[in-house]
């Protein structure tokens, strides 16, 4: 790991203020992607701004038909929170599938969303649930936020403060995990909202998380696994690597979407 | 250098560290607590698991400076007065190890599992919860038995559980 200066602000304002004052800064959330990346010297920020002591970035709050989760809320907290289990059980289940128990005790929802790893789980939830990513500067719709692998609408120095999820009528997440890394080979988040069905896929796309329009159309008339019989997803935009080729991933998208719908329907 | 102050196994510790010092390096090199191991150094194997504010974490993927003002418990901090923690005793009784390299992390994870899931653990739960700890020797069979027995043992020593 290259040397860096360490900063420990206690408010979002203080953290944002550091951005203009120090050279080559990087925000540190849970650190479970950034620190391994720094160990490999694939990242070497001169200044590391730790968001871990900022109380206002943590917490889970339900108000009316939305659930707001602070950016520094850990995966284990989302997985175990009664508010999440009651409002959006699919989101708690997704959080429980990330990494392993130790990773879930450190990794944060804001860090995952800001990093936009093409195999991360939360981006699929954000897209399918039509979430709003709230920053210290503005509110960004999930549809506009994710812009390709490791690429988001965030500007330099912009800090995600919370993610606001509309509570769906029915939802579920089905994940086919790489058994070694536990990242999604294919993960499909299916959500039925009052105004339509949204389906987001992670792990599969060569350009990162995406909405599967073919599956959304099939499910909007009939929110049941049978509606997906014969529905195929194009392999043209699928990722291909040593773990699975594009055709395999394309097939898995339909299969996992069907499983997610079954879970969502069974939950009622 | 950055100053870090924390509590490790009940002792207050303050030190000036290079900010890139990993928590596991700090424990091993600065404090000479070498029971916590470095296996993979990539957050996968779990040999470096410690408790940070009561939660099991991989100390190879935490900076020492991130642990400022925290309470850390390592494998050295769980025995009391020369008497093994019930989970340590169970690993010895059931021979939940061969080379022993993964054992400190296994035990710290196992205690965390009991803290979260209670004392009556079935095999499926134990195996699922141990997914972040790798053992190259044992095939896990005796480890799973040891965790189940250690969980029962912890039920008979509730004061220690609370203290930890």
Interface residues (C-beta under 8 A of the other chain):
Chain A: X1 X2 X3 X4 X5 X6 X8 X28 X31 X32 X35 X36 X38 X39 X48 X50 X52 X76 X99 X100 X101 X102 X103 X105 X106 X182
Chain B: X2 X18 X19 X20 X41 X42 X43 X46 X49 X52 X55 X56 X57 X58 X61 X62 X63 X65 X66 X68 X109 X112 X113 X116 X129 X131 X132
